[in-house]
Amino acid sequence: MSASGGSLIGSTLRIDGDVSAHEALVISGAIVGHVTAWEHSVMVNEAGSVSPRIEARTICVAGSVTGQLMATDQAIMLSSARVSGSIDATRLKCESGAWLKSTVK
């Protein structure tokens, strides 16, 4: 997933507060707050981090997430992902090497 056609939270940016997106979102920085993109996808890049919650159609994690992941379609944990909390998704894909300390629904 790339930032084309969506929004990019750059690696030097930290947001303390909620983010609501009506387009795809790529996170390379840090967000401390709820991230919502119900009809779109959220990608947390390897350098990115989010807590305490992400809600989106598709969630792809290569970085760090602490808290809840709620995906109406699928959640994808890439090999560099570090996830602690809960994952609620219709489908879950987890690559070898991903670190999860989570409950899964």
N, CA, C and O atoms as a Tinker XYZ file with bonds, in Angstrom:
   420  protein
     1  N      0.837000   -1.178000    0.000000    73     2
     2  CA     0.000000    0.000000    0.000000    64     1     3
     3  C      0.878000    1.235000    0.000000    63     2     4     5
     4  O      1.824000    1.313000    0.784000    81     3
     5  N      0.596000    2.186000   -0.843000    73     3     6
     6  CA     1.347000    3.431000   -0.899000    64     5     7
     7  C      0.451000    4.585000   -0.495000    63     6     8     9
     8  O     -0.753000    4.412000   -0.309000    81     7
     9  N      1.043000    5.771000   -0.360000    73     7    10
    10  CA     0.282000    6.940000    0.046000    64     9    11
    11  C     -0.465000    7.571000   -1.125000    63    10    12    13
    12  O     -1.258000    8.489000   -0.912000    81    11
    13  N     -0.238000    7.110000   -2.352000    73    11    14
    14  CA    -0.943000    7.716000   -3.475000    64    13    15
    15  C     -2.438000    7.475000   -3.316000    63    14    16    17
    16  O     -2.877000    6.352000   -3.069000    81    15
    17  N     -3.208000    8.542000   -3.461000    73    15    18
    18  CA    -4.643000    8.429000   -3.273000    64    17    19
    19  C     -5.050000    8.410000   -1.821000    63    18    20    21
    20  O     -6.210000    8.135000   -1.513000    81    19
    21  N     -4.131000    8.692000   -0.920000    73    19    22
    22  CA    -4.430000    8.699000    0.501000    64    21    23
    23  C     -3.611000    9.742000    1.226000    63    22    24    25
    24  O     -3.057000   10.647000    0.602000    81    23
    25  N     -3.532000    9.623000    2.525000    73    23    26
    26  CA    -2.778000   10.560000    3.358000    64    25    27
    27  C     -1.615000    9.848000    4.020000    63    26    28    29
    28  O     -1.699000    8.666000    4.355000    81    27
    29  N     -0.529000   10.582000    4.203000    73    27    30
    30  CA     0.679000   10.049000    4.834000    64    29    31
    31  C      0.970000   10.818000    6.111000    63    30    32    33
    32  O      1.048000   12.047000    6.103000    81    31
    33  N      1.130000   10.090000    7.205000    73    31    34
    34  CA     1.626000   10.659000    8.455000    64    33    35
    35  C      3.117000   10.371000    8.445000    63    34    36    37
    36  O      3.527000    9.229000    8.653000    81    35
    37  N      3.936000   11.393000    8.207000    73    35    38
    38  CA     5.373000   11.220000    8.028000    64    37    39
    39  C      6.099000   10.768000    9.280000    63    38    40    41
    40  O      5.574000   10.861000   10.389000    81    39
    41  N      7.314000   10.279000    9.087000    73    39    42
    42  CA     8.095000    9.677000   10.175000    64    41    43
    43  C      8.503000   10.675000   11.255000    63    42    44    45
    44  O      8.821000   10.260000   12.369000    81    43
    45  N      8.505000   11.966000   10.965000    73    43    46
    46  CA     8.881000   12.960000   11.976000    64    45    47
    47  C      7.662000   13.566000   12.660000    63    46    48    49
    48  O      7.799000   14.477000   13.476000    81    47
    49  N      6.471000   13.068000   12.336000    73    47    50
    50  CA     5.232000   13.627000   12.870000    64    49    51
    51  C      4.684000   12.760000   13.995000    63    50    52    53
    52  O      4.621000   11.536000   13.882000    81    51
    53  N      4.284000   13.421000   15.092000    73    51    54
    54  CA     3.596000   12.743000   16.199000    64    53    55
    55  C      2.278000   13.465000   16.410000    63    54    56    57
    56  O      2.239000   14.688000   16.540000    81    55
    57  N      1.201000   12.696000   16.443000    73    55    58
    58  CA    -0.127000   13.258000   16.670000    64    57    59
    59  C     -0.641000   12.736000   17.997000    63    58    60    61
    60  O     -0.726000   11.526000   18.205000    81    59
    61  N     -0.987000   13.655000   18.899000    73    59    62
    62  CA    -1.638000   13.310000   20.158000    64    61    63
    63  C     -3.098000   13.716000   20.012000    63    62    64    65
    64  O     -3.454000   14.875000   20.224000    81    63
    65  N     -3.938000   12.758000   19.650000    73    63    66
    66  CA    -5.349000   13.033000   19.408000    64    65    67
    67  C     -5.891000   12.073000   18.373000    63    66    68    69
    68  O     -5.146000   11.293000   17.779000    81    67
    69  N     -7.183000   12.137000   18.163000    73    67    70
    70  CA    -7.845000   11.207000   17.253000    64    69    71
    71  C     -7.676000   11.639000   15.799000    63    70    72    73
    72  O     -7.591000   12.829000   15.495000    81    71
    73  N     -7.630000   10.644000   14.903000    73    71    74
    74  CA    -7.514000   10.882000   13.466000    64    73    75
    75  C     -8.664000   10.151000   12.782000    63    74    76    77
    76  O     -8.849000    8.950000   12.976000    81    75
    77  N     -9.435000   10.884000   11.979000    73    75    78
    78  CA   -10.525000   10.302000   11.208000    64    77    79
    79  C    -10.230000   10.547000    9.740000    63    78    80    81
    80  O    -10.116000   11.696000    9.314000    81    79
    81  N    -10.105000    9.474000    8.956000    73    79    82
    82  CA    -9.735000    9.594000    7.547000    64    81    83
    83  C    -10.860000    9.087000    6.655000    63    82    84    85
    84  O    -11.508000    8.084000    6.955000    81    83
    85  N    -11.078000    9.792000    5.561000    73    83    86
    86  CA   -12.053000    9.374000    4.557000    64    85    87
    87  C    -11.323000    8.961000    3.287000    63    86    88    89
    88  O    -11.827000    9.120000    2.175000    81    87
    89  N    -10.124000    8.427000    3.483000    73    87    90
    90  CA    -9.270000    7.919000    2.412000    64    89    91
    91  C     -8.248000    6.993000    3.057000    63    90    92    93
    92  O     -8.171000    6.907000    4.283000    81    91
    93  N     -7.469000    6.307000    2.242000    73    91    94
    94  CA    -6.424000    5.427000    2.777000    64    93    95
    95  C     -5.439000    6.251000    3.601000    63    94    96    97
    96  O     -5.214000    7.430000    3.324000    81    95
    97  N     -4.860000    5.621000    4.607000    73    95    98
    98  CA    -3.944000    6.312000    5.506000    64    97    99
    99  C     -2.697000    5.463000    5.695000    63    98   100   101
   100  O     -2.787000    4.271000    5.989000    81    99
   101  N     -1.530000    6.085000    5.524000    73    99   102
   102  CA    -0.247000    5.424000    5.753000    64   101   103
   103  C      0.426000    6.147000    6.909000    63   102   104   105
   104  O      0.604000    7.364000    6.870000    81   103
   105  N      0.801000    5.390000    7.945000    73   103   106
   106  CA     1.376000    5.975000    9.157000    64   105   107
   107  C      2.830000    5.558000    9.278000    63   106   108   109
   108  O      3.140000    4.384000    9.482000    81   107
   109  N      3.719000    6.539000    9.150000    73   107   110
   110  CA     5.148000    6.295000    9.360000    64   109   111
   111  C      5.620000    6.961000   10.641000    63   110   112   113
   112  O      6.723000    6.690000   11.114000    81   111
   113  N      4.796000    7.825000   11.202000    73   111   114
   114  CA     5.103000    8.508000   12.450000    64   113   115
   115  C      4.385000    7.840000   13.609000    63   114   116   117
   116  O      4.160000    6.630000   13.599000    81   115
   117  N      4.025000    8.642000   14.614000    73   115   118
   118  CA     3.374000    8.114000   15.818000    64   117   119
   119  C      2.025000    8.793000   16.021000    63   118   120   121
   120  O      1.899000   10.008000   15.874000    81   119
   121  N      1.026000    7.994000   16.358000    73   119   122
   122  CA    -0.289000    8.522000   16.712000    64   121   123
   123  C     -0.672000    7.949000   18.063000    63   122   124   125
   124  O     -0.706000    6.733000   18.251000    81   123
   125  N     -0.962000    8.845000   19.005000    73   123   126
   126  CA    -1.497000    8.448000   20.300000    64   125   127
   127  C     -2.934000    8.954000   20.303000    63   126   128   129
   128  O     -3.207000   10.103000   20.648000    81   127
   129  N     -3.837000    8.075000   19.914000    73   127   130
   130  CA    -5.243000    8.430000   19.769000    64   129   131
   131  C     -5.927000    7.407000   18.886000    63   130   132   133
   132  O     -5.284000    6.499000   18.360000    81   131
   133  N     -7.210000    7.553000   18.727000    73   131   134
   134  CA    -7.998000    6.619000   17.928000    64   133   135
   135  C     -7.854000    6.977000   16.452000    63   134   136   137
   136  O     -7.988000    8.140000   16.072000    81   135
   137  N     -7.580000    5.970000   15.622000    73   135   138
   138  CA    -7.480000    6.144000   14.172000    64   137   139
   139  C     -8.684000    5.447000   13.553000    63   138   140   141
   140  O     -8.889000    4.250000   13.753000    81   139
   141  N     -9.484000    6.208000   12.797000    73   139   142
   142  CA   -10.690000    5.663000   12.187000    64   141   143
   143  C    -10.684000    5.929000   10.691000    63   142   144   145
   144  O    -10.524000    7.070000   10.257000    81   143
   145  N    -10.858000    4.872000    9.903000    73   143   146
   146  CA   -10.981000    4.967000    8.443000    64   145   147
   147  C    -11.861000    3.807000    7.991000    63   146   148   149
   148  O    -11.408000    2.948000    7.235000    81   147
   149  N    -13.109000    3.773000    8.443000    73   147   150
   150  CA   -13.984000    2.609000    8.288000    64   149   151
   151  C    -14.087000    2.079000    6.872000    63   150   152   153
   152  O    -14.117000    0.862000    6.684000    81   151
   153  N    -14.141000    2.926000    5.884000    73   151   154
   154  CA   -14.321000    2.469000    4.504000    64   153   155
   155  C    -13.004000    2.316000    3.754000    63   154   156   157
   156  O    -13.003000    2.053000    2.551000    81   155
   157  N    -11.891000    2.477000    4.446000    73   155   158
   158  CA   -10.592000    2.520000    3.774000    64   157   159
   159  C     -9.565000    1.672000    4.518000    63   158   160   161
   160  O     -9.887000    0.986000    5.488000    81   159
   161  N     -8.333000    1.734000    4.045000    73   159   162
   162  CA    -7.264000    0.944000    4.654000    64   161   163
   163  C     -6.316000    1.838000    5.441000    63   162   164   165
   164  O     -6.131000    3.015000    5.134000    81   163
   165  N     -5.727000    1.238000    6.460000    73   163   166
   166  CA    -4.703000    1.903000    7.269000    64   165   167
   167  C     -3.468000    1.019000    7.250000    63   166   168   169
   168  O     -3.538000   -0.175000    7.542000    81   167
   169  N     -2.343000    1.617000    6.906000    73   167   170
   170  CA    -1.046000    0.923000    6.899000    64   169   171
   171  C     -0.164000    1.575000    7.944000    63   170   172   173
   172  O      0.047000    2.787000    7.912000    81   171
   173  N      0.360000    0.773000    8.881000    73   171   174
   174  CA     1.334000    1.258000    9.854000    64   173   175
   175  C      2.692000    0.750000    9.386000    63   174   176   177
   176  O      2.997000   -0.437000    9.500000    81   175
   177  N      3.502000    1.665000    8.859000    73   175   178
   178  CA     4.820000    1.286000    8.348000    64   177   179
   179  C      5.745000    0.846000    9.472000    63   178   180   181
   180  O      5.423000    1.005000   10.650000    81   179
   181  N      6.886000    0.299000    9.108000    73   179   182
   182  CA     7.830000   -0.263000   10.076000    64   181   183
   183  C      8.238000    0.742000   11.154000    63   182   184   185
   184  O      8.402000    0.359000   12.312000    81   183
   185  N      8.403000    2.005000   10.800000    73   183   186
   186  CA     8.787000    3.033000   11.774000    64   185   187
   187  C      7.582000    3.619000   12.497000    63   186   188   189
   188  O      7.747000    4.400000   13.435000    81   187
   189  N      6.370000    3.255000   12.076000    73   187   190
   190  CA     5.160000    3.841000   12.635000    64   189   191
   191  C      4.692000    3.160000   13.906000    63   190   192   193
   192  O      5.014000    2.003000   14.174000    81   191
   193  N      3.910000    3.920000   14.692000    73   191   194
   194  CA     3.314000    3.356000   15.906000    64   193   195
   195  C      1.960000    4.014000   16.158000    63   194   196   197
   196  O      1.758000    5.196000   15.878000    81   195
   197  N      1.039000    3.211000   16.695000    73   195   198
   198  CA    -0.305000    3.689000   17.014000    64   197   199
   199  C     -0.745000    3.067000   18.323000    63   198   200   201
   200  O     -0.522000    1.881000   18.565000    81   199
   201  N     -1.376000    3.881000   19.172000    73   199   202
   202  CA    -2.091000    3.385000   20.342000    64   201   203
   203  C     -3.189000    4.402000   20.640000    63   202   204   205
   204  O     -2.936000    5.586000   20.413000    81   203
   205  N     -4.346000    4.070000   21.110000    73   203   206
   206  CA    -4.776000    2.766000   21.572000    64   205   207
   207  C     -5.699000    2.011000   20.618000    63   206   208   209
   208  O     -6.075000    0.880000   20.923000    81   207
   209  N     -6.095000    2.611000   19.429000    73   207   210
   210  CA    -7.063000    1.871000   18.618000    64   209   211
   211  C     -6.987000    2.282000   17.148000    63   210   212   213
   212  O     -6.779000    3.449000   16.814000    81   211
   213  N     -7.168000    1.262000   16.265000    73   211   214
   214  CA    -7.330000    1.496000   14.828000    64   213   215
   215  C     -8.610000    0.803000   14.389000    63   214   216   217
   216  O     -8.826000   -0.369000   14.698000    81   215
   217  N     -9.464000    1.534000   13.662000    73   215   218
   218  CA   -10.687000    0.979000   13.087000    64   217   219
   219  C    -10.662000    1.284000   11.596000    63   218   220   221
   220  O    -10.615000    2.451000   11.207000    81   219
   221  N    -10.694000    0.248000   10.750000    73   219   222
   222  CA   -10.638000    0.448000    9.302000    64   221   223
   223  C    -11.156000   -0.790000    8.587000    63   222   224   225
   224  O    -11.381000   -1.831000    9.205000    81   223
   225  N    -11.342000   -0.665000    7.276000    73   223   226
   226  CA   -11.739000   -1.832000    6.478000    64   225   227
   227  C    -10.607000   -2.854000    6.467000    63   226   228   229
   228  O    -10.816000   -4.032000    6.760000    81   227
   229  N     -9.402000   -2.389000    6.124000    73   227   230
   230  CA    -8.218000   -3.242000    6.106000    64   229   231
   231  C     -7.132000   -2.565000    6.922000    63   230   232   233
   232  O     -6.893000   -1.366000    6.776000    81   231
   233  N     -6.475000   -3.332000    7.778000    73   231   234
   234  CA    -5.362000   -2.816000    8.581000    64   233   235
   235  C     -4.141000   -3.662000    8.272000    63   234   236   237
   236  O     -4.182000   -4.887000    8.384000    81   235
   237  N     -3.057000   -3.009000    7.885000    73   235   238
   238  CA    -1.796000   -3.694000    7.609000    64   237   239
   239  C     -0.747000   -3.106000    8.545000    63   238   240   241
   240  O     -0.544000   -1.892000    8.573000    81   239
   241  N     -0.081000   -3.966000    9.309000    73   239   242
   242  CA     0.879000   -3.494000   10.309000    64   241   243
   243  C      2.265000   -4.045000   10.011000    63   242   244   245
   244  O      2.464000   -5.256000    9.910000    81   243
   245  N      3.219000   -3.127000    9.874000    73   243   246
   246  CA     4.634000   -3.490000    9.785000    64   245   247
   247  C      5.379000   -2.904000   10.972000    63   246   248   249
   248  O      6.521000   -3.276000   11.242000    81   247
   249  N      4.728000   -1.982000   11.685000    73   247   250
   250  CA     5.329000   -1.300000   12.826000    64   249   251
   251  C      4.752000   -1.791000   14.138000    63   250   252   253
   252  O      4.595000   -2.994000   14.348000    81   251
   253  N      4.435000   -0.846000   15.026000    73   251   254
   254  CA     4.018000   -1.166000   16.384000    64   253   255
   255  C      2.609000   -0.642000   16.657000    63   254   256   257
   256  O      2.305000    0.522000   16.395000    81   255
   257  N      1.753000   -1.522000   17.189000    73   255   258
   258  CA     0.410000   -1.124000   17.595000    64   257   259
   259  C      0.152000   -1.696000   18.980000    63   258   260   261
   260  O      0.368000   -2.881000   19.232000    81   259
   261  N     -0.316000   -0.824000   19.877000    73   259   262
   262  CA    -0.705000   -1.243000   21.217000    64   261   263
   263  C     -2.163000   -0.862000   21.403000    63   262   264   265
   264  O     -2.516000    0.312000   21.295000    81   263
   265  N     -3.015000   -1.847000   21.682000    73   263   266
   266  CA    -4.434000   -1.578000   21.875000    64   265   267
   267  C     -5.291000   -2.429000   20.968000    63   266   268   269
   268  O     -4.979000   -3.596000   20.728000    81   267
   269  N     -6.383000   -1.850000   20.455000    73   267   270
   270  CA    -7.367000   -2.588000   19.663000    64   269   271
   271  C     -7.174000   -2.348000   18.173000    63   270   272   273
   272  O     -6.946000   -1.220000   17.736000    81   271
   273  N     -7.268000   -3.418000   17.405000    73   271   274
   274  CA    -7.344000   -3.340000   15.948000    64   273   275
   275  C     -8.693000   -3.905000   15.561000    63   274   276   277
   276  O     -8.990000   -5.058000   15.876000    81   275
   277  N     -9.522000   -3.115000   14.879000    73   275   278
   278  CA   -10.837000   -3.564000   14.450000    64   277   279
   279  C    -10.932000   -3.360000   12.945000    63   278   280   281
   280  O    -11.037000   -2.229000   12.470000    81   279
   281  N    -10.895000   -4.473000   12.188000    73   279   282
   282  CA   -10.934000   -4.432000   10.728000    64   281   283
   283  C    -12.208000   -5.099000   10.231000    63   282   284   285
   284  O    -12.478000   -6.252000   10.567000    81   283
   285  N    -12.989000   -4.385000    9.435000    73   283   286
   286  CA   -14.221000   -4.973000    8.911000    64   285   287
   287  C    -13.938000   -5.999000    7.826000    63   286   288   289
   288  O    -14.780000   -6.852000    7.547000    81   287
   289  N    -12.755000   -5.927000    7.205000    73   287   290
   290  CA   -12.384000   -6.918000    6.193000    64   289   291
   291  C    -11.219000   -7.767000    6.690000    63   290   292   293
   292  O    -11.426000   -8.907000    7.106000    81   291
   293  N    -10.000000   -7.235000    6.657000    73   291   294
   294  CA    -8.869000   -8.064000    7.065000    64   293   295
   295  C     -7.813000   -7.269000    7.814000    63   294   296   297
   296  O     -7.673000   -6.057000    7.652000    81   295
   297  N     -7.078000   -8.001000    8.639000    73   295   298
   298  CA    -5.908000   -7.473000    9.338000    64   297   299
   299  C     -4.706000   -8.277000    8.867000    63   298   300   301
   300  O     -4.736000   -9.508000    8.847000    81   299
   301  N     -3.652000   -7.569000    8.490000    73   299   302
   302  CA    -2.442000   -8.207000    7.972000    64   301   303
   303  C     -1.274000   -7.802000    8.855000    63   302   304   305
   304  O     -0.982000   -6.616000    9.003000    81   303
   305  N     -0.607000   -8.790000    9.441000    73   303   306
   306  CA     0.566000   -8.533000   10.262000    64   305   307
   307  C      1.800000   -8.948000    9.463000    63   306   308   309
   308  O      2.011000  -10.135000    9.215000    81   307
   309  N      2.604000   -7.981000    9.063000    73   307   310
   310  CA     3.819000   -8.285000    8.317000    64   309   311
   311  C      4.901000   -8.770000    9.272000    63   310   312   313
   312  O      4.740000   -8.668000   10.488000    81   311
   313  N      5.986000   -9.288000    8.749000    73   311   314
   314  CA     7.009000   -9.944000    9.572000    64   313   315
   315  C      7.622000   -9.025000   10.620000    63   314   316   317
   316  O      8.108000   -9.508000   11.643000    81   315
   317  N      7.613000   -7.715000   10.396000    73   315   318
   318  CA     8.204000   -6.769000   11.350000    64   317   319
   319  C      7.183000   -6.217000   12.344000    63   318   320   321
   320  O      7.534000   -5.378000   13.174000    81   319
   321  N      5.931000   -6.666000   12.280000    73   319   322
   322  CA     4.862000   -6.148000   13.143000    64   321   323
   323  C      5.093000   -6.512000   14.602000    63   322   324   325
   324  O      5.590000   -7.589000   14.928000    81   323
   325  N      4.710000   -5.565000   15.479000    73   323   326
   326  CA     4.712000   -5.773000   16.922000    64   325   327
   327  C      3.352000   -5.296000   17.439000    63   326   328   329
   328  O      3.083000   -4.096000   17.485000    81   327
   329  N      2.504000   -6.243000   17.823000    73   327   330
   330  CA     1.132000   -5.915000   18.194000    64   329   331
   331  C      0.827000   -6.475000   19.573000    63   330   332   333
   332  O      1.046000   -7.655000   19.846000    81   331
   333  N      0.316000   -5.602000   20.439000    73   331   334
   334  CA    -0.088000   -6.001000   21.780000    64   333   335
   335  C     -1.487000   -5.454000   22.017000    63   334   336   337
   336  O     -1.705000   -4.247000   21.919000    81   335
   337  N     -2.439000   -6.333000   22.329000    73   335   338
   338  CA    -3.810000   -5.894000   22.554000    64   337   339
   339  C     -4.802000   -6.884000   21.999000    63   338   340   341
   340  O     -4.691000   -8.083000   22.255000    81   339
   341  N     -5.784000   -6.397000   21.232000    73   339   342
   342  CA    -6.795000   -7.289000   20.663000    64   341   343
   343  C     -6.952000   -7.012000   19.171000    63   342   344   345
   344  O     -6.787000   -5.885000   18.704000    81   343
   345  N     -7.278000   -8.079000   18.438000    73   343   346
   346  CA    -7.500000   -7.994000   17.000000    64   345   347
   347  C     -8.882000   -8.557000   16.714000    63   346   348   349
   348  O     -9.176000   -9.705000   17.050000    81   347
   349  N     -9.726000   -7.744000   16.093000    73   347   350
   350  CA   -11.064000   -8.162000   15.702000    64   349   351
   351  C    -11.158000   -7.951000   14.194000    63   350   352   353
   352  O    -11.221000   -6.813000   13.730000    81   351
   353  N    -11.168000   -9.050000   13.420000    73   351   354
   354  CA   -11.169000   -8.953000   11.963000    64   353   355
   355  C    -11.873000  -10.156000   11.356000    63   354   356   357
   356  O    -11.886000  -11.240000   11.938000    81   355
   357  N    -12.456000   -9.955000   10.183000    73   355   358
   358  CA   -13.074000  -11.053000    9.454000    64   357   359
   359  C    -12.020000  -12.056000    9.013000    63   358   360   361
   360  O    -12.231000  -13.267000    9.070000    81   359
   361  N    -10.862000  -11.522000    8.565000    73   359   362
   362  CA    -9.743000  -12.371000    8.143000    64   361   363
   363  C     -8.463000  -11.837000    8.764000    63   362   364   365
   364  O     -8.294000  -10.628000    8.915000    81   363
   365  N     -7.561000  -12.749000    9.124000    73   363   366
   366  CA    -6.273000  -12.373000    9.703000    64   365   367
   367  C     -5.165000  -13.092000    8.958000    63   366   368   369
   368  O     -5.211000  -14.308000    8.770000    81   367
   369  N     -4.170000  -12.327000    8.536000    73   367   370
   370  CA    -2.976000  -12.903000    7.910000    64   369   371
   371  C     -1.789000  -12.466000    8.753000    63   370   372   373
   372  O     -1.633000  -11.284000    9.061000    81   371
   373  N     -0.959000  -13.425000    9.121000    73   371   374
   374  CA     0.187000  -13.136000    9.978000    64   373   375
   375  C      1.434000  -13.774000    9.374000    63   374   376   377
   376  O      1.523000  -14.997000    9.263000    81   375
   377  N      2.393000  -12.938000    8.986000    73   375   378
   378  CA     3.628000  -13.452000    8.406000    64   377   379
   379  C      4.560000  -13.967000    9.497000    63   378   380   381
   380  O      4.501000  -13.526000   10.645000    81   379
   381  N      5.408000  -14.892000    9.123000    73   379   382
   382  CA     6.419000  -15.422000   10.028000    64   381   383
   383  C      7.313000  -14.283000   10.503000    63   382   384   385
   384  O      7.780000  -13.475000    9.701000    81   383
   385  N      7.547000  -14.224000   11.801000    73   383   386
   386  CA     8.384000  -13.182000   12.382000    64   385   387
   387  C      7.593000  -12.091000   13.075000    63   386   388   389
   388  O      8.144000  -11.359000   13.896000    81   387
   389  N      6.302000  -11.968000   12.761000    73   387   390
   390  CA     5.462000  -10.972000   13.430000    64   389   391
   391  C      5.338000  -11.338000   14.906000    63   390   392   393
   392  O      5.234000  -12.515000   15.252000    81   391
   393  N      5.348000  -10.328000   15.773000    73   391   394
   394  CA     5.238000  -10.543000   17.215000    64   393   395
   395  C      3.857000  -10.084000   17.650000    63   394   396   397
   396  O      3.510000   -8.912000   17.499000    81   395
   397  N      3.066000  -11.009000   18.192000    73   395   398
   398  CA     1.727000  -10.678000   18.661000    64   397   399
   399  C      1.542000  -11.155000   20.087000    63   398   400   401
   400  O      1.863000  -12.293000   20.428000    81   399
   401  N      1.023000  -10.270000   20.906000    73   399   402
   402  CA     0.574000  -10.621000   22.248000    64   401   403
   403  C     -0.860000  -10.107000   22.307000    63   402   404   405
   404  O     -1.140000   -9.049000   22.870000    81   403
   405  N     -1.765000  -10.892000   21.706000    73   403   406
   406  CA    -3.106000  -10.391000   21.426000    64   405   407
   407  C     -4.163000  -11.468000   21.590000    63   406   408   409
   408  O     -3.892000  -12.664000   21.483000    81   407
   409  N     -5.377000  -11.003000   21.854000    73   407   410
   410  CA    -6.540000  -11.862000   21.712000    64   409   411
   411  C     -7.080000  -11.616000   20.314000    63   410   412   413
   412  O     -7.022000  -10.494000   19.811000    81   411
   413  N     -7.608000  -12.662000   19.684000    73   411   414
   414  CA    -8.096000  -12.553000   18.312000    64   413   415
   415  C     -9.543000  -13.014000   18.263000    63   414   416   417
   416  O     -9.883000  -14.072000   18.791000    81   415
   417  N    -10.403000  -12.207000   17.619000    73   415   418
   418  CA   -11.816000  -12.568000   17.422000    64   417   419
   419  C    -12.065000  -12.738000   15.949000    63   418   420
   420  O    -13.186000  -13.044000   15.543000    81   419
